[in-house]
Amino acid sequence: MRKCTENWIETYVEYSANLEASLKFHVWIGLSVIASVLQRKVYYPRGYFNIYPNLYVGIIGPTGDGKTTAANVGTEFLKQIPDVEFIEEKATSYYLYELFDQFTKTGHDCCCSIYAPEMKNFLADLNKTELVSMLTSFYTCPNAPMYRLKAQLVGGRKMQFKNVCVNLLACSTPEWLTTGTTTDDIYGGFTGRFVYVYEDSSDRSFPFPEDFMTARMPKLKQDLLDDLLHINTLKGPFIITDQAKAEYTVWYNDRKKECKDERLIGYYARKRDLVLKVSMLLAVAKDDDLIIDESVLHMAWKLLNQTEERMAEAFSGVMTDPALRYKDLVVSMLARAPSHTLTRDEILRKQWHKFDGVVLDRIVTNLIEAKMVKSYTKDIGGIRHIMYELLRFRTN
């Protein structure tokens, strides 16, 4: 028997009502909490594969808007759920590899919930490339992929992970999101797996929130926790009603018209599955039936449409000028190259589908003026090549 008289999300919104962060933030934080509790225990079968209700959620807003405080309140519940592996702050890819390897050896599913109060710290430069690649592949909750560690272990060794499920809740300012995220991340697969929830203001103001903590608040908190412990026991497949399936089909066949911003192409490409993920979470917030009906589907669409209205603003600093858009890509290529050096023709051959020589000249000019790259000529096999070297990696 559930304790919350309303559904879990509505009760959570009431419980967090005295926090100044936007209502939209609280709703998505609540959904992220439910997703973390469910792990892989419920799913929607798609014939060839299953869709699990895990989420990658980015809470995006200006400094001091209360987003991290709001996320802290939600994630406190996860620390009290015994079988939720809760990882806070900075987690390296190596740590996650080792954790999942140990889970598999002990017969446990490789499930965890990652909370990054500051996405900037979570995706630190030295950790970013491998971590982004790992999180991108883990989003679909794969079963038993094979991984080989690189230089961390001499000779490397294969790791087999059983039943992966990762939930991720991260907070960021829009400024860092657009300067700390490369164009490959934004236009590629990583950010397309996130729901970016953007707000830059709130109509809430509570100078002394403690004055609004009524005697009802402790009961709401306990009811929310008790219901999460109950939700944690739910298992099995979801079913979808005939009416919901018919409405989903109409939307599915017309959905390609929704994307109006190329920065969100990855998000909209995956929205077909995201609608079902959010529907599962909203259904579980309501009852134990594991049914997606038309009312739940309508709520999922409404919530996603409202979130999408301002989602692109999270990437407001992303430039359309290709010389600015692909600057990070060129730096990344040089950073990975032997001696952090590449020839001009190597870069053009690898990226011919993204930019031409004129754009590359502008990129390199900007990087040279920023003292990040030097350019010189060198004879290789009797042919004179233009060389680009990344200066910040030089040790001499």
Residue pairs with C-beta under 8 A, 6 or more apart in sequence:
2 227
2 230
2 287
3 222
3 223
3 226
3 227
4 10
4 11
4 223
4 224
4 227
5 11
6 14
7 282
7 285
7 286
7 287
8 30
8 34
8 224
8 227
8 228
8 231
8 284
8 285
8 286
9 27
9 30
9 31
9 34
9 282
9 285
10 285
11 220
11 223
11 224
11 227
12 26
12 30
12 33
12 74
12 224
13 23
13 26
13 27
13 30
14 220
15 217
15 220
15 221
15 224
16 26
16 29
16 70
16 73
16 74
17 212
18 206
18 209
18 212
18 213
19 26
19 66
19 69
19 70
19 73
19 204
19 206
19 209
20 65
20 66
20 202
20 204
20 205
20 206
20 209
21 61
21 65
21 66
21 67
21 69
21 70
21 202
21 204
22 61
22 65
22 199
22 201
22 202
22 204
23 202
24 197
24 199
24 306
24 307
25 59
25 61
25 66
25 67
25 70
25 71
25 197
25 199
26 70
26 74
27 303
28 57
28 59
28 195
28 197
28 307
29 57
29 59
29 70
29 71
29 73
29 74
29 75
29 169
30 74
30 285
31 55
31 57
31 278
31 281
31 282
31 285
32 55
32 57
32 74
32 167
32 169
33 74
33 75
33 77
33 78
33 228
34 53
34 228
34 231
34 281
34 284
34 285
35 53
35 54
35 55
35 167
35 277
35 281
36 78
36 81
36 84
36 86
36 113
36 167
37 78
37 81
37 84
37 228
37 231
37 232
38 52
38 53
38 231
38 232
38 234
38 280
38 281
38 284
39 52
39 54
39 83
39 84
39 109
39 111
39 165
39 167
40 52
40 54
40 109
40 111
40 141
40 163
40 165
41 232
41 234
41 235
41 236
42 52
42 53
42 234
42 235
42 236
42 237
42 238
42 280
42 284
42 290
43 50
43 51
43 52
43 53
43 237
43 238
44 50
44 51
44 237
44 238
44 240
44 276
44 280
44 292
45 237
45 238
49 140
50 141
50 237
51 273
51 276
51 277
51 280
52 141
52 165
52 277
53 277
53 278
53 280
53 281
53 284
54 139
54 141
54 165
54 166
54 167
54 277
55 167
55 168
55 169
55 195
55 277
55 281
56 135
56 139
56 167
56 168
56 170
56 193
56 194
56 195
57 168
57 169
57 170
57 194
57 195
57 197
58 119
58 170
58 171
58 172
58 177
58 194
58 195
58 196
58 197
58 314
59 67
59 70
59 71
59 169
59 170
59 171
59 172
59 197
60 67
60 171
60 172
60 173
60 174
60 177
60 196
60 197
60 198
60 199
60 314
61 67
61 173
61 174
61 198
61 199
61 200
62 173
62 174
62 200
63 173
65 199
65 200
65 201
65 202
66 202
67 171
68 117
68 118
68 171
71 115
71 117
71 169
71 171
72 117
74 169
75 86
75 88
75 113
75 115
75 169
77 224
77 225
77 228
78 84
78 86
78 113
78 115
79 86
80 225
81 228
81 229
81 232
83 232
84 111
84 113
84 232
85 99
85 103
85 111
85 112
85 113
86 112
86 113
86 115
87 96
87 112
87 113
87 114
87 115
88 114
88 115
88 117
89 115
89 116
89 117
89 121
89 122
90 116
90 121
90 122
90 124
90 127
91 114
91 122
91 131
92 127
92 131
93 127
93 130
93 131
93 133
93 134
94 149
94 152
96 112
96 134
97 134
97 147
97 149
97 159
99 110
99 112
100 110
100 112
100 159
100 161
100 164
101 159
101 160
101 161
103 109
103 110
103 111
103 161
103 162
104 110
104 159
104 160
104 161
104 162
107 162
108 162
109 162
109 163
109 164
109 165
110 161
110 162
110 163
110 164
110 165
111 163
111 164
111 165
111 166
112 165
112 166
112 167
113 166
113 167
113 168
113 169
114 122
114 166
114 167
114 168
114 169
114 170
115 169
115 170
116 122
116 123
116 168
116 169
116 170
116 171
117 171
118 171
118 172
119 170
119 171
119 172
119 176
119 177
119 180
120 172
120 176
120 180
122 170
123 131
123 132
123 180
123 181
129 332
132 185
132 190
135 166
135 168
135 190
135 193
136 189
136 190
136 193
137 145
138 164
138 166
139 166
139 193
141 163
141 164
141 165
141 166
142 161
142 164
143 162
143 163
143 164
144 160
144 161
144 162
144 163
145 160
145 161
145 164
146 158
146 159
146 160
147 158
147 159
147 160
147 161
148 156
148 157
148 158
148 159
149 156
149 157
149 159
150 156
174 198
174 313
174 314
174 315
174 316
174 317
175 317
177 196
177 314
177 315
177 317
178 186
178 315
178 316
178 317
178 318
179 317
181 191
182 328
182 329
182 332
183 318
183 325
183 326
183 328
183 329
184 328
184 329
184 332
185 191
186 263
186 315
186 318
187 262
187 263
187 265
187 266
188 266
189 266
191 266
191 267
192 264
192 265
192 266
192 267
192 269
192 270
193 266
193 270
194 267
195 267
195 274
195 304
195 307
195 311
196 267
196 311
196 314
196 315
197 307
197 311
198 310
198 311
198 313
198 314
199 310
200 313
206 212
231 284
234 284
234 288
234 290
236 290
237 290
238 280
238 283
238 290
238 291
238 292
239 290
239 291
239 292
240 248
240 291
240 292
240 293
241 291
241 292
241 293
241 294
243 293
243 294
244 292
244 293
244 294
244 296
244 297
247 294
247 297
248 275
248 297
251 275
251 301
252 272
255 268
255 271
255 272
256 268
258 268
258 271
258 308
259 265
259 268
261 312
263 312
263 315
263 318
264 308
264 311
264 312
267 274
267 311
271 304
274 304
275 297
275 300
275 301
275 304
276 292
278 300
278 303
278 304
279 292
279 296
279 297
279 299
279 300
280 292
282 296
282 299
282 300
282 303
283 289
283 290
283 291
283 292
283 293
283 296
284 290
286 296
318 325
319 325
322 354
322 355
322 359
323 355
323 359
323 362
323 363
323 366
326 351
326 354
326 355
326 359
326 363
327 363
327 366
327 367
329 351
329 354
330 347
330 360
330 363
330 364
330 367
330 388
331 367
331 372
331 373
331 390
333 342
333 347
333 350
333 351
334 340
334 341
334 342
334 373
334 388
334 389
334 390
335 390
335 393
337 390
339 389
340 389
340 390
340 393
340 394
341 387
341 388
341 389
341 390
342 387
342 388
343 380
343 385
343 386
343 387
343 388
344 357
344 360
344 385
344 386
344 387
344 388
345 385
345 386
347 360
347 388
348 356
348 357
348 360
355 363
364 373
364 375
364 388
367 373
368 374
368 375
371 391
372 390
372 391
372 392
373 388
373 389
373 390
373 391
374 388
374 389
374 391
375 386
375 387
375 388
375 389
376 386
376 387
376 389
377 384
377 385
377 386
377 387
378 384
378 385
378 387
379 385
